[in-house]
Amino acid sequence: MASIFDVDRRTIERWFDNWEKEGVGSLPITTGRGVKTRLKGLEDVLSEQLEIHSRNLKNVLLHLEEKHNIRICKKTLQNFLKDTRL
């Protein structure tokens, strides 16, 4: 099973232990996992920059890097804007 899911044998043991303790409740992925965004709290700045630069993301990325020392790719910015509906 470890090779099928590409995880360590110990991970499989942990899954079974959790299944025995919690049953179906152990299956969902817990909240708080994954990479946290570096743009949290900059919604106002981004909104302002999008208006100034006519939604040209290249210029917004340059502003973020120069003024806020945040270097991200264009796709990350697009996803953040989509998620926050900016």
PLY file of the C-alpha trace (Angstrom):
ply
format ascii 1.0
element vertex 86
property float x
property float y
property float z
element edge 85
property int vertex1
property int vertex2
end_header
0.00 0.00 0.00
2.85 2.38 0.77
4.12 2.14 -2.81
0.61 2.63 -4.24
0.06 5.87 -2.29
3.75 6.86 -2.47
4.04 7.31 1.31
6.12 5.77 4.07
5.07 2.52 5.75
4.67 4.41 9.02
2.14 6.73 7.39
0.00 3.74 6.43
0.19 2.51 10.06
-0.92 5.94 11.28
-3.86 5.91 8.87
-5.01 2.54 10.19
-4.52 3.63 13.81
-6.63 6.74 13.19
-9.27 4.63 11.42
-9.53 2.33 14.43
-9.83 5.27 16.86
-12.07 7.65 14.89
-13.63 5.57 12.13
-14.94 7.55 9.16
-14.17 10.82 10.97
-10.46 10.25 10.35
-10.84 10.43 6.56
-11.37 14.14 5.77
-8.31 16.32 5.30
-7.98 18.66 8.27
-8.15 22.43 7.87
-5.01 24.51 8.00
-2.96 22.29 5.74
-1.14 23.65 2.74
0.91 26.70 1.96
-0.25 29.95 3.53
-0.56 32.96 1.24
1.92 35.80 1.56
-0.66 38.27 0.30
-3.00 38.12 3.29
-3.74 41.66 4.45
-2.64 43.30 1.20
-6.07 43.26 -0.44
-6.39 47.06 -0.32
-2.91 47.58 -1.77
-3.59 45.07 -4.54
-6.94 46.65 -5.37
-5.30 50.06 -5.61
-2.44 48.75 -7.76
-4.84 46.96 -10.10
-6.66 50.26 -10.71
-3.42 52.20 -11.20
-1.93 49.69 -13.65
-5.17 48.88 -15.52
-5.11 45.29 -14.25
-1.63 44.71 -15.73
-0.36 41.99 -13.39
3.27 42.35 -14.43
3.39 45.86 -12.96
1.54 44.73 -9.83
4.13 41.97 -9.34
6.94 44.52 -9.68
5.27 46.75 -7.08
4.91 43.84 -4.64
8.57 42.93 -5.04
9.91 46.48 -4.75
7.69 47.92 -2.02
6.70 44.88 0.04
9.60 42.49 -0.65
7.13 39.79 -1.78
8.19 37.76 -4.79
5.49 35.52 -6.26
4.64 34.20 -9.70
1.89 35.58 -11.89
-0.26 32.45 -11.47
-0.15 32.78 -7.66
-1.35 36.37 -7.94
-4.11 35.35 -10.37
-5.30 32.62 -7.99
-5.29 35.01 -5.02
-7.25 37.63 -6.95
-9.75 35.01 -8.05
-10.17 33.66 -4.50
-10.62 37.14 -3.02
-12.79 38.31 -5.95
-10.64 41.38 -6.66
0 1
1 2
2 3
3 4
4 5
5 6
6 7
7 8
8 9
9 10
10 11
11 12
12 13
13 14
14 15
15 16
16 17
17 18
18 19
19 20
20 21
21 22
22 23
23 24
24 25
25 26
26 27
27 28
28 29
29 30
30 31
31 32
32 33
33 34
34 35
35 36
36 37
37 38
38 39
39 40
40 41
41 42
42 43
43 44
44 45
45 46
46 47
47 48
48 49
49 50
50 51
51 52
52 53
53 54
54 55
55 56
56 57
57 58
58 59
59 60
60 61
61 62
62 63
63 64
64 65
65 66
66 67
67 68
68 69
69 70
70 71
71 72
72 73
73 74
74 75
75 76
76 77
77 78
78 79
79 80
80 81
81 82
82 83
83 84
84 85
